[in-house]
Amino acid sequence: MRKKQHSTLMQVEFVCPKCGKKLAWALPTSEINCPACGTWVTDRNRRIENTLYLPLDSDQMVLFC
């Protein structure tokens, strides 16, 4: 099976499908573990609350240490 490739790398919002916790904005190929319920969230099983995509170099992204 072939994966879709974007001309530019875009991030999507990962939301846990089990508990609904908003986890992170990341590349669609990422896997994120939900700290609230322990579910592994991928692009296939993430809850889609919106269809926004953000470029990697977006000034709208704020990271907290």
C-alpha positions in Angstrom: 0.0 0.0 0.0 1.3 3.4 -0.9 1.2 6.4 1.5 0.2 9.8 0.3 3.1 12.2 0.1 2.7 16.0 0.4 4.8 18.4 -1.5 5.5 20.1 1.8 5.5 18.5 5.2 2.3 19.4 7.1 1.3 18.8 10.7 -2.1 17.6 11.9 -3.7 17.7 15.3 -3.6 14.4 17.3 -6.6 13.8 19.6 -7.0 10.6 21.5 -9.9 8.5 20.1 -10.5 6.9 23.5 -10.6 9.9 26.0 -10.6 12.9 23.7 -7.5 14.5 25.1 -5.7 16.9 22.7 -2.2 15.6 22.4 0.0 17.5 19.9 0.4 18.9 16.4 2.7 16.5 14.6 3.4 14.9 11.2 0.8 12.3 10.1 3.4 9.5 10.3 3.9 10.1 14.0 2.7 7.8 16.9 1.8 9.5 20.2 1.0 7.8 23.5 -1.9 9.4 25.4 -0.7 10.2 28.9 -4.3 10.2 30.2 -5.4 6.7 29.1 -2.3 5.0 27.6 -3.8 4.6 24.0 -1.3 4.8 21.1 -2.6 7.4 18.6 -1.7 7.3 14.9 -3.1 9.1 11.9 -5.4 6.1 11.3 -7.1 6.1 14.7 -6.9 9.8 15.8 -10.1 11.6 16.4 -10.5 14.2 13.7 -12.0 17.4 15.2 -10.9 19.6 12.3 -9.2 19.3 8.9 -6.5 21.9 9.5 -2.9 21.4 8.4 0.0 23.5 9.5 3.4 23.7 7.8 6.4 22.8 9.9 7.7 26.3 9.8 4.4 27.9 10.8 4.7 30.9 13.2 1.4 29.8 14.8 3.1 26.9 16.5 4.2 27.6 20.1 6.2 25.0 22.0 6.4 25.0 25.7 9.4 23.4 27.5 
